Amino acid sequence: MHTNPTPTDDSRGAVTDSELIIQALAAGRNKRVRKLMTRLHPAKIAALIERLDDERRDALWQQVAPERETAILHHLRPGLRERLRRQAAEDAANEPREPQHDEPKGHRGKAKQNANHLQDVRDALADGKLKRVGKLLQQTHPAKVAGLLEALPPEERTVVWSMVETERAGKVLTYLHEDVCASLARDLDPDELVASVQTLELDDLVDLIQDLPHELGAQLRAAAGASRRKQLDELLSYPEDSAGGLMNADVIEVRAKLRIGTVMRYLRLLETLPPQTDMLMVVDRQGIYQGVLRLSALVTTDFSARVSDVMHTDVRPIPVQTPDVDVARQFEDHDLLSAPVIDDEGRLLGRITVDDVVDLIREDSERAVMNMAGLDQEADMFAPVLTSSRRRAVWLGINLATAFLAAWVIGLFQATLQQVVALAVLMPIVASMGGIAGSQTLTLVIRGLALGQIQPGNVRLLLTRELGISALNGVLWAIVIALLAVVWFDSWTLGIILGAAILINLLSAAFAGLSIPLLLHRAGIDPALAGSVVLTTVTDVVGFFAFLGLATLWLV
Amino acid sequence: MHTNPTPTDDSRGAVTDSELIIQALAAGRNKRVRKLMTRLHPAKIAALIERLDDERRDALWQQVAPERETAILHHLRPGLRERLRRQAAEDAANEPREPQHDEPKGHRGKAKQNANHLQDVRDALADGKLKRVGKLLQQTHPAKVAGLLEALPPEERTVVWSMVETERAGKVLTYLHEDVCASLARDLDPDELVASVQTLELDDLVDLIQDLPHELGAQLRAAAGASRRKQLDELLSYPEDSAGGLMNADVIEVRAKLRIGTVMRYLRLLETLPPQTDMLMVVDRQGIYQGVLRLSALVTTDFSARVSDVMHTDVRPIPVQTPDVDVARQFEDHDLLSAPVIDDEGRLLGRITVDDVVDLIREDSERAVMNMAGLDQEADMFAPVLTSSRRRAVWLGINLATAFLAAWVIGLFQATLQQVVALAVLMPIVASMGGIAGSQTLTLVIRGLALGQIQPGNVRLLLTRELGISALNGVLWAIVIALLAVVWFDSWTLGIILGAAILINLLSAAFAGLSIPLLLHRAGIDPALAGSVVLTTVTDVVGFFAFLGLATLWLV
């Protein structure tokens, strides 16, 4: 398993374990501290504790496993023993208020629990009570531990991460967003990282390897046993965003001609089924998919019946190249819990389970919203300021280019503005109304495209309708705004020009809101990402041009 | 079942079925035409066909059930018989190219299939081949029929809807968005509506009743049998957005002391289990929830074991008042397929299945994106223009108020603008950069709030970080923009003023982007809905004020 020897292993001859512990403690590598201590006799640990200054002694004591405390105290000199014993008693008295977070007992709103959790952990951190942090983490579901880590600023995050048990660290990694996952995986020693993923399901491991930087992923791959590595390589060969990337290889296959009783005996020999198993897969001698045997059919059928009598052949297998969004749609439409995945020849390759589809849907929707603000990669709320600044700067730069385009249009009409300064005051209203109206159409069209409801056949109809809506709202708001302008600047001409510009901009906004996403979609660009920048540029340019152009014609 | 007699039933004495068929045909009520025809002898239908003019004859022929064609043709006069026979043969030859859309055969990308589907249906409609439309619909999953109906403009939608078989219409309704669902349900005769929901699962029926206008929902409730109505009323008593609203009552309960063999015998008596059953619920004599018996445990356990030996007590039951977003988060975190729901006393009330959670997550994410554009209720792409205009006008009006606020700020500096018209040209750049930077922070914070990762404890840290990012980007872009302005207008003072305004606005944007969603959240307003309007107002006002204010101080 330890294919990548750690420095520890190499240098054990030269440096004592005690010195290694002191080094690891200074580096905040608490996981390694705990691991190193398991090798030492309590007496040696006691001797080490006696050698340390107060601060480091307390820090080390926080890493001692509860079951070894008594043995170590026994070897200490009396004064120190008394002090640490008192401290241990204090820690025990200060137990977290809700000891069983994941048990059926505490029925409470989750957000509130989460809040308490974060506060509990931060309080314990502030007091240096790492033992308590460790205990809190152990009682928390890995998904929540992940959420908690993401809610912590970097320094505290590193400390809390060092208190996550190695066996649970792998599962926690799978729940983290890509950025955070990579940085925390780097915090682990290579052998810790390998040890942490031992119990992961294969599909989770595949996802993790794909999320991690290449060299870390390669370490995990290399550390897997031969048979697991073979399965791993096969799953890794499919694109991440395809059915193959969502698939797991843990199917249970049966033959159609078997009797139900035989299947049941076979299952009892297996003792446990893979998680989220709601059906067995029926295949023929060549491994060609034939249908599914639902567990619910299995338990309601007589033992003498054959699999072929009760298997369902109406479950459509998913070809391995199917894009993941189509897989998600299929799960939604057919209320699936799991689905078979096949290759081009119809051979069964694996299965997709609904929990991965749920994660996919959630990630997609999160990405859509983030993309609209140009935050495509900013999953970590506490990523380094410089990294985040650089990423966001790109979006600001793109926006700047479009803003200068709008400014250039205004620049064409400087002479007019000089004469009628009220135009400068009212300009933003035209642009803003156009932007809002356009983004309404844009959002509707992006959604329609995502749902596959916009087709060449109905685009013209949709355009008519959107133009109709814009015309109605254009007339309404043109009149309102014109009247307001007349009252404000006491000029009917100005009011009429403003109203006309609003109407023109709302109509062009409807046209742009419809055509921009369609063009982007055809060009293979995600309309949710680029749509709103392009749209605002159009509505700004058209708005300013219409308003100032009309003014130049009539007012000057 | 027919508690609401249709006009048909009332007037059967006075008007012949043939006349009713002609009336229904003229009204486009094809479902009723087909129903009426089932009552008539083929000879009578033949006589009716002979009486009609060409157009109506073809229309009626499209509603004849395929299995009755031969019998009816037999009774027709020879010339007509030949013509209709030829037409039937033609229709058969023109069969849709992919006859088995929902069978395992056609492994193809779904979006493409969908497109073909829509086109096939529209082509058939254009040719008046309603029979083919009906056949296409029958081969399509109800979820896809729903998608197809939503993609059609109103007139075609009505015709296609009239060709959906009554038994499948209820299921289709459950997949439609609220608006479309209500309007299509209204298109049905009351007895058709009642008949269409007969086979729906209880939780789907509950959702449908909640989606429909009150009077239609009441009809469905009244039409249910006494025992079904009792269950229905109980489910309807919970808020739609709570665990109770997601719950279904179709649990299978067992006692902990039973032997596995006994449970298996009991299940075989049931013959089928409710869909999405992955576990049985273990309750005591008082109905108090005790744990779950997974089917996967059931099939891998010896018959002589007791339920209590293999049941899982670590599945946390969901209290019935839990908000639905928390339910969704729990399903995601724990990879659940279903979960028990309990009341305050711990009594088992029902279960929630993952398919409803998937729908919930999808709807929530869709709503979030739509809300950001002020389209909260516009689920129907082809809703009447007037309705949509009215809904969108509200959002435009709100935006107008904020736009006027910005205009008012500019108005304060008219004298300055008069002197330096270049200010008017550059103004939009300041506002636009602030808006983009602010919306980046805003989006990040809204997401953090949704994930429960923003807590009183880390807000200050987040603010420091966001201000840091804004400061870096502010300095960078202030310099770039200032230099561009210097080149354009050949004025260092103007450049410096512009740069300073950009920096100020980006810093205030970070502050506003963080504080606005937090304040809205605390006030109980969805930050995703109102956040961006409020934010833009702030960045516009601050941007204009800073830029024009500085200019007034230094330039004038």
Interface residues (C-beta under 8 A of the other chain):
Chain A: D102 E103 P104 H107 G109 K110 A111 N114 A115 L118 Q119 R122 H141 A143 K144 G147 E150 A151 L152 P153 Y175 M264 L267 R268 L270 E271 T272 L273 P275 Q276 T277 D278 Y289 L295 S296 L298 V299 T300 T301 D302 T313 D314 V315 R316 P317 P319 T322 P323 D326 R329 Q330 F331 E332 D333 H334 D335 L336 L337 I342 V354 D355 V357 V358 D359 I361 R362 D364 S365 E366 A368 V369 M370 M372 A373 G374 L375 E378 M381 F382 V385 L386 S388 S389 R392 A393 W395 L396 G397 N399 L400 T402 A403 F404 A406 A407 I410 G411 Q414 L417 Q418 V421 A422 L423 A424 V425 L426 M427 P428 I429 A431 S432 M433 I436 A437 S439 Q440 L442 T443 L444 I446 R447 G448 L451 G452 Q453 I454 Q455 G457 N458 L461 L462 R465 G468 I469 L472 N473 L476 W477 V480 I481 L484 W488 T536 D540 F544
Chain B: D102 E103 P104 H107 G109 K110 A111 N114 A115 L118 Q119 R122 H141 A143 K144 G147 E150 A151 L152 P153 Y175 M264 L267 R268 L270 E271 T272 L273 P275 Q276 T277 D278 Y289 L295 S296 L298 V299 T300 T301 D302 T313 D314 V315 R316 P317 P319 T322 P323 D326 R329 Q330 F331 E332 D333 H334 D335 L336 L337 I342 V354 D355 V357 V358 D359 I361 R362 D364 S365 E366 A368 V369 M370 M372 A373 G374 L375 E378 M381 F382 V385 L386 S388 S389 R392 A393 W395 L396 G397 N399 L400 T402 A403 F404 A406 A407 I410 G411 Q414 L417 Q418 V421 A422 L423 A424 V425 L426 M427 P428 I429 A431 S432 M433 I436 A437 S439 Q440 L442 T443 L444 I446 R447 G448 L451 G452 Q453 I454 Q455 G457 N458 L461 L462 R465 G468 I469 L472 N473 L476 W477 V480 I481 L484 W488 D540 F544
